[in-house]
Amino acid sequence: MTLLLDGKVAVVTGAGQGLGLAIARTFVEHGARVVLGDVNSDALATAVDELGGASVARAVRCDVGDSAQVAELVAAATVFGPLDILVNNAGITRDATLRTMTEEQFDDVIRVHLKGCWLGLKHAAPVMRERGSGAIVNMSSIAGKVGNVGQTNYAAAKAGIVGMTKAAAKELARHGIRVNAIQPGIIRTAMTEAMPQHVWDAKTAEIPLGRVGEPHEIANVALFLASDLSSYLTGTVTEVTGGRLM
């Protein structure tokens, strides 16, 4: 197997479980060494062991809405070498209808998704600029394109990440830094599997490929965007939905 990230150093946020861990796993399989950021220290410790230990993965507890903690996360990559790749993946949900959603629920989601992505860009870009290269992958969602009932906070944050990706891509291209986004549809994670069965069935019925996606299928797209296979792509938004929206 050709190692697409051989010798590369990556930081992945929200990497203790779910999509972030799947992305980290795929990166390690392709030769990268990865710094994992997450607020769940126990999940991080388990993830590092699963990925192969300290020689390939390091854990840093990080609240992505805190600038100082994000700076420390990015700086931690130096244990492996210069930073090549950042994946802004960390996220939460605080679902509620517009009528019942509190300001705190709105602010929490915007802080983690949108501000967290911005802080990742802000702290990683100067490091990458020094070397004249880098790849940043931001995790949006198809909800940012079509909206979901009960997710005015989440949909707004994920739509914002698309605009942020494009603006950052224009700013950073001259420094050799590429910035792209992924918009997953329904992917099998602990969060989606908690949906009632009738909701799961209804959403699956909307997918032309007839099934939900698996975490490794998002990880493979992140691998493509982080590697030289996508060397002429920046400012793009890749929908990974099984054809749910065309």
C-alpha atoms as one frame of an Amber mdcrd trajectory, in Angstrom:
protein
   0.000   0.000   0.000   1.228   3.455  -0.899   1.526   5.599   2.222  -0.107
   8.886   1.271   0.974  10.720   4.432   4.356   9.133   5.066   6.326  11.300
   7.488   3.553  13.891   7.850   2.454  15.384  11.171  -1.239  16.021  11.796
  -3.464  17.499  14.484  -7.052  16.239  14.678  -9.603  17.799  17.029 -12.484
  15.837  18.495 -10.331  12.757  17.997 -11.276  10.771  21.078 -14.043   8.927
  19.248 -16.312   8.949  16.214 -15.224  10.636  13.013 -12.152  12.241  14.573
 -10.781   8.897  15.725 -11.562   7.318  12.367  -9.658  10.104  10.620  -6.703
   9.764  12.998  -6.663   6.006  12.459  -6.595   6.384   8.672  -3.847   9.002
   8.875  -1.684   6.709  11.031  -2.298   3.817   8.640  -0.912   6.047   5.884
   2.272   6.928   7.723   1.350  10.073   9.638   1.982  10.804  13.272  -0.988
  12.415  14.921  -1.729  14.668  17.875  -5.242  14.032  19.144  -7.263  16.798
  20.759 -10.450  16.206  22.747 -12.100  17.263  26.009 -12.486  13.617  27.069
  -9.160  12.583  28.582 -10.191   8.953  29.092 -11.261   8.588  25.471  -7.987
  10.164  24.359  -5.911   7.689  26.363  -7.820   4.771  24.871  -7.455   6.231
  21.373  -3.684   6.615  21.675  -3.355   2.976  22.728  -5.593   1.855  19.883
  -3.571   3.778  17.320  -0.261   2.266  18.380   1.006   4.256  21.325   3.199
   7.298  21.820   5.437   6.616  18.829   2.601   7.526  16.449  -0.016   9.356
  18.534  -0.092  11.823  21.391  -3.073  13.115  23.351  -3.739  16.688  24.425
  -6.877  17.581  26.337  -8.268  20.561  24.473 -11.384  22.688  24.581 -11.387
  24.051  21.029 -13.297  27.138  22.119 -10.356  28.226  24.269  -7.629  30.015
  22.316  -4.822  29.163  24.729  -5.704  25.471  24.685  -5.836  25.367  20.886
  -2.447  27.068  20.757  -1.069  24.390  23.085  -2.581  21.651  20.923  -0.946
  22.997  17.777   2.369  23.490  19.593   2.250  19.877  20.802   2.760  18.709
  17.227   6.413  19.699  17.491   7.028  16.492  19.446   6.797  14.792  16.039
   8.039  17.622  13.812   6.651  20.529  11.806   2.869  20.604  11.449   1.622
  19.534   8.015  -2.098  18.859   8.505  -4.934  20.152  10.673  -8.406  18.617
  10.815 -10.975  20.819  12.570 -13.456  18.123  13.520 -14.552  18.778  17.120
 -18.268  19.299  17.574 -21.279  19.006  19.864 -25.039  19.126  19.505 -27.553
  20.971  21.663 -30.723  20.299  19.712 -33.933  22.156  20.481 -36.625  23.935
  18.522 -36.243  27.641  17.918 -38.963  28.259  20.488 -37.277  26.258  23.260
 -33.566  26.666  22.472 -31.740  28.697  25.110 -29.067  31.261  24.394 -26.624
  28.989  26.185 -27.439  26.097  23.840 -26.965  28.366  20.847 -23.727  29.866
  22.144 -22.253  26.492  23.097 -22.649  25.056  19.601 -21.367  28.176  17.854
 -18.398  28.282  20.238 -17.295  24.698  19.637 -17.997  24.379  15.918 -17.491
  27.828  14.466 -15.149  29.540  16.898 -13.272  26.269  17.399 -12.669  25.968
  13.670 -11.558  29.605  13.489  -9.129  29.140  16.375  -7.672  26.074  14.706
  -7.101  28.046  11.528  -5.718  31.018  13.433  -3.115  29.020  15.345  -2.136
  26.484  12.682  -1.805  28.857   9.738   1.225  30.808  11.052   3.088  27.549
  11.703   2.341  26.317   8.192   3.203  29.673   6.630   6.761  29.379   7.929
   7.231  26.257   5.795   5.185  27.428   2.836   2.877  24.418   2.881   0.020
  22.787   4.740  -3.414  21.213   4.410  -6.393  22.108   6.580  -9.641  20.138
   6.528 -12.737  21.616   8.184 -15.700  19.435   9.103 -18.985  20.978   8.057
 -22.247  19.055   7.617 -24.982  18.740   5.044 -27.137  20.342   7.742 -25.285
  23.552   6.948 -26.737  23.408   3.448 -30.288  22.223   4.021 -30.941  22.781
   7.738 -32.593  20.397  10.168 -35.559  20.942  12.472 -34.251  21.603  15.965
 -30.786  22.564  14.786 -30.791  26.280  14.091 -27.571  26.497  16.125 -25.847
  23.518  14.478 -26.952  24.375  10.927 -25.795  27.962  11.339 -22.399  26.844
  12.646 -21.888  24.313   9.862 -22.911  26.818   7.190 -20.493  29.290   8.740
 -17.673  26.778   8.428 -18.247  26.685   4.662 -17.862  30.457   4.372 -14.882
  30.413   6.707 -13.231  27.679   4.640 -13.540  29.665   1.442 -12.315  32.915
   3.004  -9.334  31.190   4.633  -8.523  29.363   1.406  -8.289  32.687  -0.433
  -6.113  34.206   2.286  -3.724  31.288   2.667  -3.297  30.008  -0.886  -0.361
  32.318  -1.574   1.416  30.745   1.390   1.028  27.230  -0.011  -1.706  26.288
   2.468  -4.820  24.543   1.175  -8.125  24.750   3.070 -11.059  22.476   2.211
 -14.242  21.271   3.889 -16.251  18.067   4.119 -20.042  17.972   4.453 -21.032
  14.520   5.737 -24.581  13.256   5.503 -25.789  10.589   7.915 -22.796   8.650
   9.192 -22.987   5.740  11.622 -21.705   7.125  14.925 -22.839   6.900  18.538
 -24.722  10.158  18.073 -26.694   9.074  15.001 -27.357   5.584  16.320 -29.124
   7.188  19.271 -31.858   8.383  16.896 -35.243   6.637  17.177 -35.523   3.757
  14.701 -38.327   5.390  12.722 -36.208   8.516  12.211 -33.225   6.398  11.177
 -35.367   4.461   8.691 -36.903   7.622   7.234 -33.556   9.273   6.699 -32.028
   6.113   5.219 -34.889   5.939   2.742 -33.804   9.323   1.355 -30.335   8.032
   0.420 -29.982   6.725  -3.171 -27.195   4.343  -2.165 -29.632   2.814   0.306
 -27.507   2.966   3.449 -25.895   5.364   5.890 -22.188   6.124   5.642 -19.463
   4.639   7.805 -16.812   6.699   9.647 -13.987   5.320   7.497 -15.717   6.716
   4.415 -15.395  10.226   5.811 -11.835   9.449   6.904 -10.931   8.458   3.359
 -12.125  11.827   2.047 -10.134  13.601   4.764  -7.101  11.542   3.715  -7.563
  12.659   0.107  -7.862  16.330   1.083  -4.858  16.111   3.420  -2.627  14.378
   0.891  -0.917  15.465  -2.303  -3.650  13.697  -4.296  -5.650  16.924  -3.839
  -2.736  19.275  -4.486  -4.802  21.515  -6.797  -7.874  21.716  -4.557  -8.532
  24.559  -2.161 -11.721  26.252  -1.031 -13.795  23.205  -1.969 -16.713  21.634
  -0.094 -17.107  17.897  -0.610 -20.523  16.412   0.120 -20.297  12.823   1.372
 -23.946  11.836   1.611 -24.544   8.696  -0.461 -26.315  10.934  -2.976 -28.932
  12.095  -0.489 -28.869  15.602  -1.952 -28.179  16.183  -5.621
